[in-house]
Amino acid sequence: MFDDCNVIIRPLITEQGMHFANTRSAYSFEVNKKANKSQIKNAIERIYSVKVSKVRTANCSGKYRRRGRTFGMTPSWKKAVVVLEPDYHIDLF
């Protein structure tokens, strides 16, 4: 159904995300809204050559924004937190 590159959109590099990557081997990614946990796990294992132990997902809703008199909404997206096995890590830099 999905290609690996279509499942994973981009890694989320934040200060809190880097802290969790260093302490808990948990990495955050923006993923396709229709992808499930097993597809995310398989894509991460194939792209980065690592072993995944857990995948947690969350649907992040868009926020209302205003520019002058017009109102709009940022797009909704899906976030996945991937926890790796103890011997593996991903170099995102």
PyMOL Python script that loads the backbone (N, CA, C, O; Angstrom):
from pymol import cmd

cmd.read_pdbstr("""\
ATOM      1  N   MET A   1       0.828  -1.193   0.000  1.00  0.00           N
ATOM      2  CA  MET A   1       0.000   0.000   0.000  1.00  0.00           C
ATOM      3  C   MET A   1       0.874   1.260   0.000  1.00  0.00           C
ATOM      4  O   MET A   1       0.731   2.109  -0.880  1.00  0.00           O
ATOM      5  N   PHE A   2       1.777   1.388   0.979  1.00  0.00           N
ATOM      6  CA  PHE A   2       2.655   2.543   1.069  1.00  0.00           C
ATOM      7  C   PHE A   2       4.088   2.118   0.783  1.00  0.00           C
ATOM      8  O   PHE A   2       4.501   1.008   1.119  1.00  0.00           O
ATOM      9  N   ASP A   3       4.834   3.015   0.161  1.00  0.00           N
ATOM     10  CA  ASP A   3       6.270   2.851   0.050  1.00  0.00           C
ATOM     11  C   ASP A   3       6.879   3.368   1.353  1.00  0.00           C
ATOM     12  O   ASP A   3       6.259   4.180   2.039  1.00  0.00           O
ATOM     13  N   ASP A   4       8.085   2.910   1.706  1.00  0.00           N
ATOM     14  CA  ASP A   4       8.702   3.346   2.961  1.00  0.00           C
ATOM     15  C   ASP A   4       8.893   4.852   3.006  1.00  0.00           C
ATOM     16  O   ASP A   4       8.745   5.468   4.061  1.00  0.00           O
ATOM     17  N   CYS A   5       9.221   5.446   1.867  1.00  0.00           N
ATOM     18  CA  CYS A   5       9.433   6.891   1.832  1.00  0.00           C
ATOM     19  C   CYS A   5       8.121   7.662   1.943  1.00  0.00           C
ATOM     20  O   CYS A   5       8.133   8.833   2.324  1.00  0.00           O
ATOM     21  N   ASN A   6       6.996   7.038   1.620  1.00  0.00           N
ATOM     22  CA  ASN A   6       5.700   7.694   1.768  1.00  0.00           C
ATOM     23  C   ASN A   6       5.150   7.567   3.181  1.00  0.00           C
ATOM     24  O   ASN A   6       4.281   8.349   3.570  1.00  0.00           O
ATOM     25  N   VAL A   7       5.627   6.612   3.952  1.00  0.00           N
ATOM     26  CA  VAL A   7       5.158   6.440   5.328  1.00  0.00           C
ATOM     27  C   VAL A   7       5.808   7.484   6.224  1.00  0.00           C
ATOM     28  O   VAL A   7       5.118   8.171   6.977  1.00  0.00           O
ATOM     29  N   ILE A   8       7.127   7.609   6.150  1.00  0.00           N
ATOM     30  CA  ILE A   8       7.870   8.552   6.991  1.00  0.00           C
ATOM     31  C   ILE A   8       8.021   9.855   6.219  1.00  0.00           C
ATOM     32  O   ILE A   8       8.639   9.878   5.154  1.00  0.00           O
ATOM     33  N   ILE A   9       7.459  10.945   6.751  1.00  0.00           N
ATOM     34  CA  ILE A   9       7.554  12.239   6.074  1.00  0.00           C
ATOM     35  C   ILE A   9       8.846  12.952   6.462  1.00  0.00           C
ATOM     36  O   ILE A   9       9.610  13.377   5.596  1.00  0.00           O
ATOM     37  N   ARG A  10       9.087  13.081   7.770  1.00  0.00           N
ATOM     38  CA  ARG A  10      10.317  13.744   8.217  1.00  0.00           C
ATOM     39  C   ARG A  10      10.548  13.445   9.687  1.00  0.00           C
ATOM     40  O   ARG A  10       9.588  13.173  10.408  1.00  0.00           O
ATOM     41  N   PRO A  11      11.793  13.484  10.156  1.00  0.00           N
ATOM     42  CA  PRO A  11      12.040  13.372  11.597  1.00  0.00           C
ATOM     43  C   PRO A  11      11.760  14.710  12.275  1.00  0.00           C
ATOM     44  O   PRO A  11      11.974  15.772  11.689  1.00  0.00           O
ATOM     45  N   LEU A  12      11.285  14.646  13.498  1.00  0.00           N
ATOM     46  CA  LEU A  12      11.016  15.853  14.279  1.00  0.00           C
ATOM     47  C   LEU A  12      12.207  16.091  15.203  1.00  0.00           C
ATOM     48  O   LEU A  12      12.428  15.334  16.148  1.00  0.00           O
ATOM     49  N   ILE A  13      12.962  17.132  14.930  1.00  0.00           N
ATOM     50  CA  ILE A  13      14.161  17.430  15.710  1.00  0.00           C
ATOM     51  C   ILE A  13      13.850  18.613  16.609  1.00  0.00           C
ATOM     52  O   ILE A  13      13.842  19.761  16.165  1.00  0.00           O
ATOM     53  N   THR A  14      13.596  18.323  17.874  1.00  0.00           N
ATOM     54  CA  THR A  14      13.336  19.351  18.877  1.00  0.00           C
ATOM     55  C   THR A  14      14.258  19.113  20.063  1.00  0.00           C
ATOM     56  O   THR A  14      14.928  18.084  20.146  1.00  0.00           O
ATOM     57  N   GLU A  15      14.285  20.059  20.962  1.00  0.00           N
ATOM     58  CA  GLU A  15      15.130  19.922  22.145  1.00  0.00           C
ATOM     59  C   GLU A  15      14.670  18.758  23.015  1.00  0.00           C
ATOM     60  O   GLU A  15      15.486  17.970  23.493  1.00  0.00           O
ATOM     61  N   GLN A  16      13.369  18.656  23.214  1.00  0.00           N
ATOM     62  CA  GLN A  16      12.831  17.556  24.011  1.00  0.00           C
ATOM     63  C   GLN A  16      13.021  16.215  23.297  1.00  0.00           C
ATOM     64  O   GLN A  16      13.307  15.202  23.936  1.00  0.00           O
ATOM     65  N   GLY A  17      12.863  16.215  21.982  1.00  0.00           N
ATOM     66  CA  GLY A  17      13.061  14.996  21.216  1.00  0.00           C
ATOM     67  C   GLY A  17      14.492  14.491  21.284  1.00  0.00           C
ATOM     68  O   GLY A  17      14.712  13.283  21.371  1.00  0.00           O
ATOM     69  N   MET A  18      15.465  15.382  21.246  1.00  0.00           N
ATOM     70  CA  MET A  18      16.862  14.976  21.357  1.00  0.00           C
ATOM     71  C   MET A  18      17.182  14.458  22.761  1.00  0.00           C
ATOM     72  O   MET A  18      18.013  13.563  22.919  1.00  0.00           O
ATOM     73  N   HIS A  19      16.526  15.018  23.776  1.00  0.00           N
ATOM     74  CA  HIS A  19      16.718  14.517  25.139  1.00  0.00           C
ATOM     75  C   HIS A  19      16.216  13.087  25.253  1.00  0.00           C
ATOM     76  O   HIS A  19      16.894  12.237  25.829  1.00  0.00           O
ATOM     77  N   PHE A  20      15.015  12.808  24.703  1.00  0.00           N
ATOM     78  CA  PHE A  20      14.473  11.458  24.750  1.00  0.00           C
ATOM     79  C   PHE A  20      15.292  10.496  23.897  1.00  0.00           C
ATOM     80  O   PHE A  20      15.403   9.317  24.232  1.00  0.00           O
ATOM     81  N   ALA A  21      15.868  10.984  22.798  1.00  0.00           N
ATOM     82  CA  ALA A  21      16.710  10.128  21.965  1.00  0.00           C
ATOM     83  C   ALA A  21      17.968   9.712  22.713  1.00  0.00           C
ATOM     84  O   ALA A  21      18.416   8.573  22.580  1.00  0.00           O
ATOM     85  N   ASN A  22      18.538  10.612  23.492  1.00  0.00           N
ATOM     86  CA  ASN A  22      19.769  10.307  24.222  1.00  0.00           C
ATOM     87  C   ASN A  22      19.519   9.462  25.464  1.00  0.00           C
ATOM     88  O   ASN A  22      20.348   8.620  25.811  1.00  0.00           O
ATOM     89  N   THR A  23      18.400   9.669  26.135  1.00  0.00           N
ATOM     90  CA  THR A  23      18.162   8.965  27.394  1.00  0.00           C
ATOM     91  C   THR A  23      17.346   7.689  27.225  1.00  0.00           C
ATOM     92  O   THR A  23      17.603   6.708  27.923  1.00  0.00           O
ATOM     93  N   ARG A  24      16.369   7.675  26.317  1.00  0.00           N
ATOM     94  CA  ARG A  24      15.453   6.543  26.201  1.00  0.00           C
ATOM     95  C   ARG A  24      15.457   5.865  24.834  1.00  0.00           C
ATOM     96  O   ARG A  24      14.693   4.925  24.618  1.00  0.00           O
ATOM     97  N   SER A  25      16.287   6.314  23.922  1.00  0.00           N
ATOM     98  CA  SER A  25      16.314   5.809  22.537  1.00  0.00           C
ATOM     99  C   SER A  25      14.948   5.919  21.875  1.00  0.00           C
ATOM    100  O   SER A  25      14.518   5.007  21.169  1.00  0.00           O
ATOM    101  N   ALA A  26      14.265   7.046  22.107  1.00  0.00           N
ATOM    102  CA  ALA A  26      12.946   7.302  21.521  1.00  0.00           C
ATOM    103  C   ALA A  26      13.067   8.455  20.529  1.00  0.00           C
ATOM    104  O   ALA A  26      13.516   9.544  20.887  1.00  0.00           O
ATOM    105  N   TYR A  27      12.667   8.211  19.286  1.00  0.00           N
ATOM    106  CA  TYR A  27      12.797   9.188  18.212  1.00  0.00           C
ATOM    107  C   TYR A  27      11.411   9.546  17.686  1.00  0.00           C
ATOM    108  O   TYR A  27      10.545   8.679  17.573  1.00  0.00           O
ATOM    109  N   SER A  28      11.199  10.821  17.364  1.00  0.00           N
ATOM    110  CA  SER A  28       9.899  11.298  16.885  1.00  0.00           C
ATOM    111  C   SER A  28       9.950  11.533  15.378  1.00  0.00           C
ATOM    112  O   SER A  28      10.944  12.019  14.839  1.00  0.00           O
ATOM    113  N   PHE A  29       8.854  11.175  14.716  1.00  0.00           N
ATOM    114  CA  PHE A  29       8.745  11.351  13.271  1.00  0.00           C
ATOM    115  C   PHE A  29       7.361  11.851  12.926  1.00  0.00           C
ATOM    116  O   PHE A  29       6.383  11.519  13.596  1.00  0.00           O
ATOM    117  N   GLU A  30       7.280  12.659  11.864  1.00  0.00           N
ATOM    118  CA  GLU A  30       5.984  12.974  11.274  1.00  0.00           C
ATOM    119  C   GLU A  30       5.727  11.904  10.220  1.00  0.00           C
ATOM    120  O   GLU A  30       6.564  11.660   9.350  1.00  0.00           O
ATOM    121  N   VAL A  31       4.553  11.265  10.308  1.00  0.00           N
ATOM    122  CA  VAL A  31       4.250  10.144   9.422  1.00  0.00           C
ATOM    123  C   VAL A  31       2.962  10.415   8.660  1.00  0.00           C
ATOM    124  O   VAL A  31       2.231  11.357   8.965  1.00  0.00           O
ATOM    125  N   ASN A  32       2.695   9.578   7.665  1.00  0.00           N
ATOM    126  CA  ASN A  32       1.471   9.677   6.888  1.00  0.00           C
ATOM    127  C   ASN A  32       0.270   9.424   7.793  1.00  0.00           C
ATOM    128  O   ASN A  32       0.317   8.560   8.669  1.00  0.00           O
ATOM    129  N   LYS A  33      -0.804  10.180   7.579  1.00  0.00           N
ATOM    130  CA  LYS A  33      -1.973  10.080   8.452  1.00  0.00           C
ATOM    131  C   LYS A  33      -2.665   8.720   8.362  1.00  0.00           C
ATOM    132  O   LYS A  33      -3.361   8.318   9.294  1.00  0.00           O
ATOM    133  N   LYS A  34      -2.478   8.009   7.248  1.00  0.00           N
ATOM    134  CA  LYS A  34      -3.141   6.720   7.068  1.00  0.00           C
ATOM    135  C   LYS A  34      -2.260   5.533   7.429  1.00  0.00           C
ATOM    136  O   LYS A  34      -2.707   4.390   7.332  1.00  0.00           O
ATOM    137  N   ALA A  35      -1.034   5.771   7.839  1.00  0.00           N
ATOM    138  CA  ALA A  35      -0.114   4.680   8.174  1.00  0.00           C
ATOM    139  C   ALA A  35      -0.415   4.138   9.567  1.00  0.00           C
ATOM    140  O   ALA A  35      -0.728   4.902  10.480  1.00  0.00           O
ATOM    141  N   ASN A  36      -0.320   2.809   9.730  1.00  0.00           N
ATOM    142  CA  ASN A  36      -0.531   2.217  11.049  1.00  0.00           C
ATOM    143  C   ASN A  36       0.817   1.880  11.684  1.00  0.00           C
ATOM    144  O   ASN A  36       1.870   2.103  11.087  1.00  0.00           O
ATOM    145  N   LYS A  37       0.769   1.336  12.912  1.00  0.00           N
ATOM    146  CA  LYS A  37       2.004   1.124  13.665  1.00  0.00           C
ATOM    147  C   LYS A  37       2.929   0.104  13.012  1.00  0.00           C
ATOM    148  O   LYS A  37       4.147   0.283  13.023  1.00  0.00           O
ATOM    149  N   SER A  38       2.380  -0.947  12.454  1.00  0.00           N
ATOM    150  CA  SER A  38       3.238  -1.953  11.842  1.00  0.00           C
ATOM    151  C   SER A  38       3.917  -1.417  10.587  1.00  0.00           C
ATOM    152  O   SER A  38       5.069  -1.758  10.321  1.00  0.00           O
ATOM    153  N   GLN A  39       3.223  -0.583   9.810  1.00  0.00           N
ATOM    154  CA  GLN A  39       3.846   0.026   8.630  1.00  0.00           C
ATOM    155  C   GLN A  39       4.952   0.993   9.038  1.00  0.00           C
ATOM    156  O   GLN A  39       5.997   1.053   8.392  1.00  0.00           O
ATOM    157  N   ILE A  40       4.722   1.749  10.108  1.00  0.00           N
ATOM    158  CA  ILE A  40       5.736   2.685  10.605  1.00  0.00           C
ATOM    159  C   ILE A  40       6.964   1.915  11.090  1.00  0.00           C
ATOM    160  O   ILE A  40       8.098   2.295  10.798  1.00  0.00           O
ATOM    161  N   LYS A  41       6.730   0.826  11.836  1.00  0.00           N
ATOM    162  CA  LYS A  41       7.836   0.013  12.349  1.00  0.00           C
ATOM    163  C   LYS A  41       8.665  -0.561  11.212  1.00  0.00           C
ATOM    164  O   LYS A  41       9.894  -0.488  11.250  1.00  0.00           O
ATOM    165  N   ASN A  42       8.022  -1.126  10.207  1.00  0.00           N
ATOM    166  CA  ASN A  42       8.741  -1.713   9.080  1.00  0.00           C
ATOM    167  C   ASN A  42       9.521  -0.662   8.294  1.00  0.00           C
ATOM    168  O   ASN A  42      10.642  -0.920   7.854  1.00  0.00           O
ATOM    169  N   ALA A  43       8.932   0.523   8.117  1.00  0.00           N
ATOM    170  CA  ALA A  43       9.615   1.583   7.368  1.00  0.00           C
ATOM    171  C   ALA A  43      10.856   2.071   8.102  1.00  0.00           C
ATOM    172  O   ALA A  43      11.896   2.271   7.475  1.00  0.00           O
ATOM    173  N   ILE A  44      10.773   2.265   9.405  1.00  0.00           N
ATOM    174  CA  ILE A  44      11.926   2.723  10.194  1.00  0.00           C
ATOM    175  C   ILE A  44      13.025   1.672  10.173  1.00  0.00           C
ATOM    176  O   ILE A  44      14.201   2.006  10.028  1.00  0.00           O
ATOM    177  N   GLU A  45      12.652   0.403  10.316  1.00  0.00           N
ATOM    178  CA  GLU A  45      13.667  -0.655  10.318  1.00  0.00           C
ATOM    179  C   GLU A  45      14.371  -0.758   8.974  1.00  0.00           C
ATOM    180  O   GLU A  45      15.574  -1.015   8.931  1.00  0.00           O
ATOM    181  N   ARG A  46      13.650  -0.565   7.880  1.00  0.00           N
ATOM    182  CA  ARG A  46      14.272  -0.659   6.558  1.00  0.00           C
ATOM    183  C   ARG A  46      15.110   0.570   6.223  1.00  0.00           C
ATOM    184  O   ARG A  46      16.204   0.439   5.675  1.00  0.00           O
ATOM    185  N   ILE A  47      14.608   1.768   6.547  1.00  0.00           N
ATOM    186  CA  ILE A  47      15.317   3.001   6.171  1.00  0.00           C
ATOM    187  C   ILE A  47      16.590   3.185   6.994  1.00  0.00           C
ATOM    188  O   ILE A  47      17.645   3.487   6.437  1.00  0.00           O
ATOM    189  N   TYR A  48      16.501   3.006   8.328  1.00  0.00           N
ATOM    190  CA  TYR A  48      17.624   3.306   9.210  1.00  0.00           C
ATOM    191  C   TYR A  48      18.421   2.076   9.643  1.00  0.00           C
ATOM    192  O   TYR A  48      19.423   2.231  10.342  1.00  0.00           O
ATOM    193  N   SER A  49      18.021   0.863   9.260  1.00  0.00           N
ATOM    194  CA  SER A  49      18.708  -0.389   9.621  1.00  0.00           C
ATOM    195  C   SER A  49      18.845  -0.537  11.134  1.00  0.00           C
ATOM    196  O   SER A  49      19.939  -0.772  11.648  1.00  0.00           O
ATOM    197  N   VAL A  50      17.728  -0.399  11.837  1.00  0.00           N
ATOM    198  CA  VAL A  50      17.688  -0.533  13.292  1.00  0.00           C
ATOM    199  C   VAL A  50      16.593  -1.530  13.657  1.00  0.00           C
ATOM    200  O   VAL A  50      15.833  -1.970  12.795  1.00  0.00           O
ATOM    201  N   LYS A  51      16.516  -1.883  14.945  1.00  0.00           N
ATOM    202  CA  LYS A  51      15.485  -2.780  15.454  1.00  0.00           C
ATOM    203  C   LYS A  51      14.567  -1.970  16.361  1.00  0.00           C
ATOM    204  O   LYS A  51      15.027  -1.367  17.331  1.00  0.00           O
ATOM    205  N   VAL A  52      13.264  -1.954  16.050  1.00  0.00           N
ATOM    206  CA  VAL A  52      12.275  -1.163  16.786  1.00  0.00           C
ATOM    207  C   VAL A  52      11.585  -2.049  17.810  1.00  0.00           C
ATOM    208  O   VAL A  52      11.187  -3.172  17.502  1.00  0.00           O
ATOM    209  N   SER A  53      11.445  -1.535  19.041  1.00  0.00           N
ATOM    210  CA  SER A  53      10.733  -2.304  20.064  1.00  0.00           C
ATOM    211  C   SER A  53       9.300  -1.812  20.258  1.00  0.00           C
ATOM    212  O   SER A  53       8.403  -2.630  20.461  1.00  0.00           O
ATOM    213  N   LYS A  54       9.056  -0.494  20.201  1.00  0.00           N
ATOM    214  CA  LYS A  54       7.713   0.061  20.402  1.00  0.00           C
ATOM    215  C   LYS A  54       7.464   1.205  19.438  1.00  0.00           C
ATOM    216  O   LYS A  54       8.391   1.889  19.003  1.00  0.00           O
ATOM    217  N   VAL A  55       6.182   1.401  19.112  1.00  0.00           N
ATOM    218  CA  VAL A  55       5.762   2.548  18.311  1.00  0.00           C
ATOM    219  C   VAL A  55       4.532   3.144  18.977  1.00  0.00           C
ATOM    220  O   VAL A  55       3.552   2.445  19.233  1.00  0.00           O
ATOM    221  N   ARG A  56       4.591   4.439  19.256  1.00  0.00           N
ATOM    222  CA  ARG A  56       3.430   5.164  19.800  1.00  0.00           C
ATOM    223  C   ARG A  56       3.031   6.226  18.788  1.00  0.00           C
ATOM    224  O   ARG A  56       3.888   6.915  18.235  1.00  0.00           O
ATOM    225  N   THR A  57       1.726   6.361  18.545  1.00  0.00           N
ATOM    226  CA  THR A  57       1.254   7.334  17.566  1.00  0.00           C
ATOM    227  C   THR A  57       0.272   8.298  18.216  1.00  0.00           C
ATOM    228  O   THR A  57      -0.372   7.980  19.215  1.00  0.00           O
ATOM    229  N   ALA A  58       0.175   9.485  17.622  1.00  0.00           N
ATOM    230  CA  ALA A  58      -0.774  10.508  18.083  1.00  0.00           C
ATOM    231  C   ALA A  58      -1.203  11.337  16.883  1.00  0.00           C
ATOM    232  O   ALA A  58      -0.377  11.728  16.058  1.00  0.00           O
ATOM    233  N   ASN A  59      -2.494  11.600  16.794  1.00  0.00           N
ATOM    234  CA  ASN A  59      -3.017  12.485  15.765  1.00  0.00           C
ATOM    235  C   ASN A  59      -3.026  13.904  16.314  1.00  0.00           C
ATOM    236  O   ASN A  59      -3.707  14.183  17.301  1.00  0.00           O
ATOM    237  N   CYS A  60      -2.283  14.794  15.690  1.00  0.00           N
ATOM    238  CA  CYS A  60      -2.178  16.180  16.128  1.00  0.00           C
ATOM    239  C   CYS A  60      -3.098  17.025  15.248  1.00  0.00           C
ATOM    240  O   CYS A  60      -2.924  17.090  14.031  1.00  0.00           O
ATOM    241  N   SER A  61      -4.061  17.658  15.868  1.00  0.00           N
ATOM    242  CA  SER A  61      -5.010  18.457  15.096  1.00  0.00           C
ATOM    243  C   SER A  61      -4.411  19.808  14.747  1.00  0.00           C
ATOM    244  O   SER A  61      -3.531  20.310  15.446  1.00  0.00           O
ATOM    245  N   GLY A  62      -4.897  20.389  13.660  1.00  0.00           N
ATOM    246  CA  GLY A  62      -4.424  21.697  13.230  1.00  0.00           C
ATOM    247  C   GLY A  62      -4.936  22.800  14.140  1.00  0.00           C
ATOM    248  O   GLY A  62      -5.947  22.641  14.823  1.00  0.00           O
ATOM    249  N   LYS A  63      -4.233  23.903  14.139  1.00  0.00           N
ATOM    250  CA  LYS A  63      -4.609  25.030  14.995  1.00  0.00           C
ATOM    251  C   LYS A  63      -5.177  26.158  14.137  1.00  0.00           C
ATOM    252  O   LYS A  63      -4.804  26.325  12.976  1.00  0.00           O
ATOM    253  N   TYR A  64      -6.082  26.923  14.732  1.00  0.00           N
ATOM    254  CA  TYR A  64      -6.625  28.088  14.045  1.00  0.00           C
ATOM    255  C   TYR A  64      -5.603  29.214  14.061  1.00  0.00           C
ATOM    256  O   TYR A  64      -4.991  29.497  15.091  1.00  0.00           O
ATOM    257  N   ARG A  65      -5.427  29.843  12.925  1.00  0.00           N
ATOM    258  CA  ARG A  65      -4.507  30.965  12.780  1.00  0.00           C
ATOM    259  C   ARG A  65      -5.238  32.112  12.094  1.00  0.00           C
ATOM    260  O   ARG A  65      -6.176  31.908  11.324  1.00  0.00           O
ATOM    261  N   ARG A  66      -4.780  33.323  12.396  1.00  0.00           N
ATOM    262  CA  ARG A  66      -5.404  34.499  11.800  1.00  0.00           C
ATOM    263  C   ARG A  66      -4.331  35.347  11.153  1.00  0.00           C
ATOM    264  O   ARG A  66      -3.253  35.546  11.712  1.00  0.00           O
ATOM    265  N   ARG A  67      -4.639  35.840   9.971  1.00  0.00           N
ATOM    266  CA  ARG A  67      -3.748  36.759   9.268  1.00  0.00           C
ATOM    267  C   ARG A  67      -4.605  37.922   8.804  1.00  0.00           C
ATOM    268  O   ARG A  67      -5.309  37.829   7.799  1.00  0.00           O
ATOM    269  N   GLY A  68      -4.537  39.000   9.535  1.00  0.00           N
ATOM    270  CA  GLY A  68      -5.400  40.138   9.237  1.00  0.00           C
ATOM    271  C   GLY A  68      -6.846  39.806   9.580  1.00  0.00           C
ATOM    272  O   GLY A  68      -7.151  39.419  10.708  1.00  0.00           O
ATOM    273  N   ARG A  69      -7.735  39.961   8.599  1.00  0.00           N
ATOM    274  CA  ARG A  69      -9.146  39.665   8.833  1.00  0.00           C
ATOM    275  C   ARG A  69      -9.519  38.226   8.499  1.00  0.00           C
ATOM    276  O   ARG A  69     -10.610  37.769   8.839  1.00  0.00           O
ATOM    277  N   THR A  70      -8.621  37.518   7.841  1.00  0.00           N
ATOM    278  CA  THR A  70      -8.969  36.168   7.411  1.00  0.00           C
ATOM    279  C   THR A  70      -8.502  35.137   8.430  1.00  0.00           C
ATOM    280  O   THR A  70      -7.428  35.266   9.019  1.00  0.00           O
ATOM    281  N   PHE A  71      -9.317  34.124   8.626  1.00  0.00           N
ATOM    282  CA  PHE A  71      -8.999  33.033   9.525  1.00  0.00           C
ATOM    283  C   PHE A  71      -8.686  31.792   8.711  1.00  0.00           C
ATOM    284  O   PHE A  71      -9.238  31.594   7.628  1.00  0.00           O
ATOM    285  N   GLY A  72      -7.827  30.982   9.218  1.00  0.00           N
ATOM    286  CA  GLY A  72      -7.477  29.741   8.551  1.00  0.00           C
ATOM    287  C   GLY A  72      -7.066  28.707   9.579  1.00  0.00           C
ATOM    288  O   GLY A  72      -7.108  28.948  10.785  1.00  0.00           O
ATOM    289  N   MET A  73      -6.670  27.558   9.077  1.00  0.00           N
ATOM    290  CA  MET A  73      -6.271  26.475   9.955  1.00  0.00           C
ATOM    291  C   MET A  73      -5.016  25.810   9.408  1.00  0.00           C
ATOM    292  O   MET A  73      -4.896  25.592   8.202  1.00  0.00           O
ATOM    293  N   THR A  74      -4.084  25.491  10.295  1.00  0.00           N
ATOM    294  CA  THR A  74      -2.918  24.730   9.877  1.00  0.00           C
ATOM    295  C   THR A  74      -3.342  23.278   9.673  1.00  0.00           C
ATOM    296  O   THR A  74      -4.313  22.838  10.287  1.00  0.00           O
ATOM    297  N   PRO A  75      -2.651  22.532   8.837  1.00  0.00           N
ATOM    298  CA  PRO A  75      -3.089  21.162   8.567  1.00  0.00           C
ATOM    299  C   PRO A  75      -2.888  20.224   9.754  1.00  0.00           C
ATOM    300  O   PRO A  75      -1.971  20.405  10.556  1.00  0.00           O
ATOM    301  N   SER A  76      -3.752  19.224   9.853  1.00  0.00           N
ATOM    302  CA  SER A  76      -3.600  18.185  10.856  1.00  0.00           C
ATOM    303  C   SER A  76      -2.515  17.215  10.395  1.00  0.00           C
ATOM    304  O   SER A  76      -2.272  17.076   9.196  1.00  0.00           O
ATOM    305  N   TRP A  77      -1.858  16.538  11.353  1.00  0.00           N
ATOM    306  CA  TRP A  77      -0.780  15.625  11.021  1.00  0.00           C
ATOM    307  C   TRP A  77      -0.689  14.525  12.060  1.00  0.00           C
ATOM    308  O   TRP A  77      -1.332  14.592  13.108  1.00  0.00           O
ATOM    309  N   LYS A  78       0.107  13.517  11.769  1.00  0.00           N
ATOM    310  CA  LYS A  78       0.257  12.377  12.663  1.00  0.00           C
ATOM    311  C   LYS A  78       1.703  12.278  13.110  1.00  0.00           C
ATOM    312  O   LYS A  78       2.628  12.415  12.310  1.00  0.00           O
ATOM    313  N   LYS A  79       1.882  12.037  14.407  1.00  0.00           N
ATOM    314  CA  LYS A  79       3.205  11.949  15.003  1.00  0.00           C
ATOM    315  C   LYS A  79       3.424  10.521  15.494  1.00  0.00           C
ATOM    316  O   LYS A  79       2.515   9.903  16.047  1.00  0.00           O
ATOM    317  N   ALA A  80       4.630  10.002  15.291  1.00  0.00           N
ATOM    318  CA  ALA A  80       4.983   8.671  15.774  1.00  0.00           C
ATOM    319  C   ALA A  80       6.256   8.772  16.607  1.00  0.00           C
ATOM    320  O   ALA A  80       7.239   9.382  16.185  1.00  0.00           O
ATOM    321  N   VAL A  81       6.231   8.170  17.791  1.00  0.00           N
ATOM    322  CA  VAL A  81       7.409   8.074  18.641  1.00  0.00           C
ATOM    323  C   VAL A  81       7.866   6.627  18.583  1.00  0.00           C
ATOM    324  O   VAL A  81       7.127   5.720  18.964  1.00  0.00           O
ATOM    325  N   VAL A  82       9.080   6.413  18.107  1.00  0.00           N
ATOM    326  CA  VAL A  82       9.622   5.078  17.890  1.00  0.00           C
ATOM    327  C   VAL A  82      10.692   4.816  18.938  1.00  0.00           C
ATOM    328  O   VAL A  82      11.654   5.576  19.048  1.00  0.00           O
ATOM    329  N   VAL A  83      10.532   3.743  19.710  1.00  0.00           N
ATOM    330  CA  VAL A  83      11.511   3.348  20.726  1.00  0.00           C
ATOM    331  C   VAL A  83      12.324   2.194  20.159  1.00  0.00           C
ATOM    332  O   VAL A  83      11.767   1.196  19.703  1.00  0.00           O
ATOM    333  N   LEU A  84      13.653   2.337  20.191  1.00  0.00           N
ATOM    334  CA  LEU A  84      14.541   1.330  19.624  1.00  0.00           C
ATOM    335  C   LEU A  84      15.025   0.355  20.687  1.00  0.00           C
ATOM    336  O   LEU A  84      14.928   0.612  21.887  1.00  0.00           O
ATOM    337  N   GLU A  85      15.549  -0.771  20.214  1.00  0.00           N
ATOM    338  CA  GLU A  85      16.195  -1.737  21.102  1.00  0.00           C
ATOM    339  C   GLU A  85      17.442  -1.085  21.711  1.00  0.00           C
ATOM    340  O   GLU A  85      17.967  -0.129  21.140  1.00  0.00           O
ATOM    341  N   PRO A  86      17.930  -1.581  22.863  1.00  0.00           N
ATOM    342  CA  PRO A  86      19.030  -0.897  23.564  1.00  0.00           C
ATOM    343  C   PRO A  86      20.327  -0.715  22.781  1.00  0.00           C
ATOM    344  O   PRO A  86      21.048   0.251  23.032  1.00  0.00           O
ATOM    345  N   ASP A  87      20.650  -1.592  21.855  1.00  0.00           N
ATOM    346  CA  ASP A  87      21.940  -1.511  21.166  1.00  0.00           C
ATOM    347  C   ASP A  87      21.927  -0.630  19.925  1.00  0.00           C
ATOM    348  O   ASP A  87      22.965  -0.476  19.282  1.00  0.00           O
ATOM    349  N   TYR A  88      20.786  -0.046  19.568  1.00  0.00           N
ATOM    350  CA  TYR A  88      20.659   0.704  18.320  1.00  0.00           C
ATOM    351  C   TYR A  88      20.456   2.191  18.587  1.00  0.00           C
ATOM    352  O   TYR A  88      19.955   2.585  19.639  1.00  0.00           O
ATOM    353  N   HIS A  89      20.857   3.012  17.608  1.00  0.00           N
ATOM    354  CA  HIS A  89      20.563   4.446  17.646  1.00  0.00           C
ATOM    355  C   HIS A  89      20.525   4.970  16.215  1.00  0.00           C
ATOM    356  O   HIS A  89      21.022   4.327  15.290  1.00  0.00           O
ATOM    357  N   ILE A  90      19.924   6.151  16.050  1.00  0.00           N
ATOM    358  CA  ILE A  90      19.791   6.794  14.741  1.00  0.00           C
ATOM    359  C   ILE A  90      20.530   8.115  14.794  1.00  0.00           C
ATOM    360  O   ILE A  90      20.346   8.891  15.733  1.00  0.00           O
ATOM    361  N   ASP A  91      21.378   8.388  13.786  1.00  0.00           N
ATOM    362  CA  ASP A  91      22.058   9.677  13.675  1.00  0.00           C
ATOM    363  C   ASP A  91      21.202  10.576  12.793  1.00  0.00           C
ATOM    364  O   ASP A  91      21.143  10.378  11.579  1.00  0.00           O
ATOM    365  N   LEU A  92      20.536  11.563  13.394  1.00  0.00           N
ATOM    366  CA  LEU A  92      19.654  12.450  12.647  1.00  0.00           C
ATOM    367  C   LEU A  92      20.344  13.717  12.173  1.00  0.00           C
ATOM    368  O   LEU A  92      19.750  14.491  11.422  1.00  0.00           O
ATOM    369  N   PHE A  93      21.574  13.947  12.588  1.00  0.00           N
ATOM    370  CA  PHE A  93      22.278  15.165  12.195  1.00  0.00           C
ATOM    371  C   PHE A  93      23.189  14.918  11.038  1.00  0.00           C
ATOM    372  O   PHE A  93      23.862  15.839  10.575  1.00  0.00           O
TER     373      PHE A  93
END
""", "prot")
cmd.dss("prot")
cmd.show_as("cartoon", "prot")
cmd.util.cbc("prot")
cmd.orient("prot")
